[in-house]
Amino acid sequence: MMKINGKRSQMTDEFESNKQQDRLVRLLMLYFVGIPVSDFLNGFFVYFTSVSSFSFLYKSLILLILLVVLCKKPICGRLLFTMNVSVSMITLMLLVHLQLSSSYMIYNEVLIFLKGPMLLSLVMLLLASFNKKQIIYISDMYFISSWLIISLSILLMMFLGISITTYAAGDLSYGSKGLYVSPNEITFVYALSFWRIIKKIDSICLATIIISFLTLLVCYILGTKSGFVMIGILFLWNLTISQKLGFRRALLLSICCYMLVIVFAEKLFLWIGPYLAIWSNLDFYIQKYGVLPTLTGGRFLLLEEVLHVFADYSPLQLLIGAGFQEFWNSVNSKSIESDIIDLFGGGGAMLVIWFYGFLGWGLSHISYKNRHNSFLSGALIATVLYSIFVGHIAFAATPVITVAIILIEIYKENENKKYFIRPVLNRYSGV
């Protein structure tokens, strides 16, 4: 009788534990679904009241509350150690930067570190205590809700006529970004959300055709070239990985295809360009700067000046950077719009290694364990390319959260497997 009562008690405890776990998953899911909503509301407040901190307050304050709620959940020791080292390193770098920064730069410097490196570490730490199935569920809900909210909000604002122009310079203007503040950040999340939905459906049907048409329409309304380029990168990667070439051969073939596109980009652009509705605007910049600077949004026009600035860096500045505001002021720009340059200029080699080390870690795991998972591999490759050539990932809250979700999903795929480097070394050592 006592054994039966003991079993009943154990089953009751397990049932209550599962119910509590489900509540936590739903709570976390609501937080991530609320992120695209907060971005839209942030734009609403900026448009009507000029208040611009709503979105970041939602993402950071709710995140801290959730971390407190979930702090007692067990986390893998290796990941916990990595995140602790990451947070400690970022905090130390921030303290050094604050000592070196002018007083009027301190607020912006703190904000950049909190919205980028610190947020990435904390979101990964938050998600680490959930299992693979729960992470996939949260990830699916985040990407699906992001695609729906961005699509509906941009189309609705366009219809109502209260949309903000994406690009404006003098009399030239094109694109409409709804009420979103940063079109490049939204484009990054939107393209990955579209790709997640397409991979979930995983067949050519009426739903995929409608979703694809709406996505291309929204990218056209936004007026950002990066949206079309990113979708093209994802489709090309899917085409190469689907040939069962293996990760390395697929990656090599993809890089060759990307290089061919870059080589012939000028001729293709001049051939297709006149058929675009915004050609008159683009032609002005082509005549002034050339085709490739126009295609890259002028991001690398400052490259020569940036190299001169780096040449004057001290060994300490090469290691930990000169501070982001100090670096951007030295090149007379708000941002170079290339994360690898911005990270090195503001945070030095340490921050570049830290950020791209995380992305490289993800790629190393995919290359051995997830070679057929074309969403994770394609998303991470697109993230690296987008980060280098477009920017707006390492210092923007929503893209950083998106990258954290992708990385933790990769981690959960490999949580109970041997580390990537071991089987590779065994292969070459003949073991």
N, C-alpha and C positions, 0 to 999 in steps of 0.2 A: 504493500500500500504506500509506504514511504517512497519507494522507487518511482511509482506511478506519479505521485504528487511532485516528486523532484523533476521528472520529465516534463510534466505540465508547466511547472514553474519556469523551466529552461525554455520551453517553447513560447511561453508568454513573454519572457524577457527578449527573445529573439524577434518576436513579432513587434514588440514595442520599439526595439532598436531599429528594425526595418522601417517602421512608420516614421520615426524621427529622422532617419536617413533620407527618406523620400521628401519630407518637409524641407530639409536643408537643400536638397537638389532643386526643388521647386523655387525656394527662396533665391538660390543662386541664379537659376534660370531667369527669374523675374529681373534680377539686377542686370544681366547681360542683355536681355530684351529691351530694357529701359535705356540702354546706351544710345542707340540710334534715335530714340524719342528725345533724349536729353540734348543731342546735337541739333535736332530740329527746333526744340524750344529755345535753345541758346541763340540760334539765328533769329528766332521770333523776337526775343528780348533785345538783341542787337539792332534789329530793324526798327522796332517801335520805341525802345527806351535807351538804347546805347549801352545797356548792361551786358557784359560779355563773359562773365565767369560762372554762369549757371551750370553749364555742361561739366566743367572740370570739378566744381564743387560736388556735383552728384557722383561722378566717377570716383573721386578720392575719399569723400566722407563715408559714403555707403560701403566702399571697399574696406576702409578701416574698421567699420562696425562689423562687417562680415568676418574679417580676420580675427577680431576679438571673440565673436560667437564660435568660430570654428577652430580656435587655437588649441583646444584639447584633443582634436582628432589626430590620430597617428599619421606621420609622414615618413617616407623612406629616408633613412639617415644620410645617404649620399646626396640626395637632392636637397635635403634640409641644410646640409653643410655647404653645398654650392650656393644656395640662395643667401645664406648667412654671410658667406664670403663676399658675394656680389653686393649685398646691401651695405656691408661694412666698407668695401672699397669705394662705392659711390658716395657714401656719407663722408668718408675721409677726403675724397677729391673735392666734394662740395665745400667742406670746411676750408681747405687750402685755397680754393677759388674765391671764397668770401674774404679771406685775408688779403688776397691780391687785387680784388675788384674795388673800384670806386664805389662810394656809398650809394650813388644814384643808380648803380647797376645791380645792386645786391638782390632786389626783389625779382627782377627778370632772370637773374642767374639761378636763383632758388627754384623758380617756376619751371625753367627748362629742365633741370635735373629731376624735379618731381613728376613732370608730365611724361618724361622719357625713361631714362634708365631705372629710376626707383620704381615707377609704376609697373614696368615689365617684370621686375623681380617679385614684387608683391602679388601681382595677379597670378604668376606661376606658383607662388607659395600658397595662395588661396585655393587653387585648383588641384594642387598636388595630393590632397587628402582623399580625393574621390577616385573611384575605380574607372576602368576603361569604358564600360558601358555608360556610366553616368556622364563622363566627359564628352562622349560622342553625342549623347542626347542634348547636353547643354550647348555644344558646338553647333549642332543642327539647328536648334531653336534660335541661336544668335545670328547665324548666317541667313536663315530664312526670313526672320523678322527684319533684319537689316535691309535685305533686298526689297521686301514689301514696303517698308516705311519710306525708304529713299525713293523708290519708284513712284509711289502714290503722292508723296509730298511734293516732289519736283513737278509732276504732271499737274497736280491740283493748283500749286502756286502759279504755274505757267498759265493755266486756264483763268485764274482769278486776276492775273496781271499784277501781282505784288512780288515778283521775283527780282533778285539782285543780279545785275550783269556780272558774268564771270570774268571777262577781261575788258578793260577800258583804258585807252591811252589817247588823250586828246579827243578828236572827233571820231576815232575808231573804237568800236565796241562790238563784242560778239559773245555768245554763250549766255546761258541763264542757269544759275545754280540754286534756284528756289530761295530758301532762307538759310542755306548753309553758309558758314563763314569761309571754309577752306575747300574749294572744289577738288584739289588733288588728294586730300585726305579721304574725302567721300568717295572719289573715283576708285581708290585703292580697295577700300572695304566693299564697295559695290561690285567691282569686277570679281573679287574672290567669292562674294556671296552668290553671285550668278553662277560661278563655276561649281560651287558646292551643290546648288540645286540641280544643275545639269548632271553632275556625277551621281547624285542620289536617285534621279529618275533613270539614268543610264540606258536610255533608248530614244530613238527618234520617233516622236509622236506629236500630236497636236499641242500638248502642253509645252514641250521643249521649243517648238516653233514660236508659240506665242510669247514665252518667256524670253527667248533670244531676240525676237523683234522688239519687245518692250525695252530690253536692256540696251540694244543698239540705239533705239530712239532716245532714251534718257541720256546716253553718252553723247549723242549728237546735240541734244538740248543743252547739256552742260558745256559743250564746246571745248572739251579737253582732249588733246591728242592721246594722252596717256591711257585713257580708258580703252580706246580701240587697240592701241599697241599691246596693252596688258592682256586683253582678251585674245589677241593674235598669238602672243607668247604661250598662253595656256593651251590653245587649240593645237599649236605646233608641237608643244611638248606631249600632249595627249596622242597626237599622230605618231610620234617617234616611239614613245613608250609602249604603245599598243602593238608595235611590230615584234614584241618579245625579243628585243635586242639586248636586254639587260640594262641596268641603270647607266653604266659608264659609256657604253656605245650609244645609247639614246641621248645622253648628255652631250657627247662629242658631236653627234649628228645635229642636234639642236643648235649648238654653238656655231657650227659651220653654216647652218641655215640663217641664223641671226646675223652672222658676219656678211653673208651674201646680200641680205636685206639692207644692211648698213651701207655696203659698197654701192648698191644700185638705188639707194633711197632718194638721191637727188633727182635722177631721171624719172623714177616712178612718181615722185611728188609733182614734178613739173608736168607730167603726163596726165595724172588724175586731178591735180589741183584746180584747173579751170572749171571743172564740173561741180566743185563745192560751192555752197551758198556763201561761205565766208572768204572766197578767193580774193575779193577786192581788198579785204583787210590784210590777208596774208601776203599778198603781192607787195604791199607797202613795205613790210618788214624784209621780204626777200630782196627787194631793190636796195634796201638800206644796209642789211647785214649779211645776206647770202642765204642759201637754202638750208644748210645744216644748222647754223645758229638759230634759224627760225623754227626748224623742226624740234630742236632741243629747248625751245623757249628762251634762248639767250643764256642758258645756264653756264656755258663754258667761255663766254666772252670775257669773263673776269679771271680766267685761269692763269694768264700770264702775271697779272697783278697779285693773285693769290700765291703763286710760286715765289714772287719777290718777298712777300710777307713771311712765308715759311723760311726763306733763306736767312731772315733776320732773327729767327727764333733762337733762344738760348737752349742748351741741352735740357734744362728743366721744363721749358715750354714745349719742346718736342715730345717729352714724356707725358706731361699732364695738361698740356694746352695753355693758352693764354686767357681763357675765359671766353664764353660765347659772345657776349656783348662787345668785349674788347676786340675780338677777331672780326666780327661783322662791321664794327665801326672803322677798323683799319682798311677795309675794302669798300667802304661806303655802300653797304648793302644790308638789308634785313636778313638775308639768308642766301647762300650760294645755290640752294635747292639741289644739292647733292649730299646725301648723308655722310658719305665717306670723307668728303672735304670738310664739311661742317663739323663732324665729330673730331677730326684731326686738328682743325684750327682751334676749336673751343676746348676739347678734352684731351688732345694729344694722342700718342700711340696707344696709351692704356685704354682709352674709351673705344677706339677703333677696334682693338683686339677683343675687348669685352663684348661689344655688340655683334661684330661679325663672327666672333668665336661661338656665340649662341647659335647663330644661323648655320655656321659650319658644323657644329655639333648635330643639329637637326639633319643636315644633308648627309653626314657620315652614317647616321642610323638608317636613313631611308635607303642609302645606296646598298646596304647589305640586307636589311630586314624588310623594307617596305617597297621594294622595287616595282611592284605592280599596283601600289596605291597611288594612282596618278593625281588624286587631289592634293594629298600632302606634299608629294614631291614637286608637282607643278606650282602649288601655292608658294612653297619656299623658294624655288628658283625665281619665280616672278617677283617675290619680295626682295630678293638680293638685287635683281636688275632694276626694279623700281626704286629701291633705296639709293642706288648709285647714280642713276640717270635722272630721276625725278625728285627724290628726297621726300620730305614730309612724313617720314615714318618714325625715325628714332626720337623725335621730339614732340610728337603729336599723340595725345592720349588714346584716341579711338584706334588708329593703326597699331599702336603699341599693344593695346589689349588684344587686338586681332592676332598679332604675331605671337603673343603669349599663349593664346588658345591653341594655335597650330603647333607650337613647340611642346606644350604639355600633352597634346594628343599623340604626338610622335613618341614622347617619353613613355606614355602609358602603353603604347604598342610594344615597347621593348623593356618594360619594367622588370619582368621576370626572366629576361634573357641575358646572355653574356654580353659584355661590352664589345662594341664593334671591332676595336683594334685587335682583340685576341684571335678571333678566327682568321683575320687577314694575315696576322703574323704567322699563325699556324700553317696557312696555305703556302706561304713563301718559304717556310722552314721545313716543309715536307711532313709535318706532323699530321 
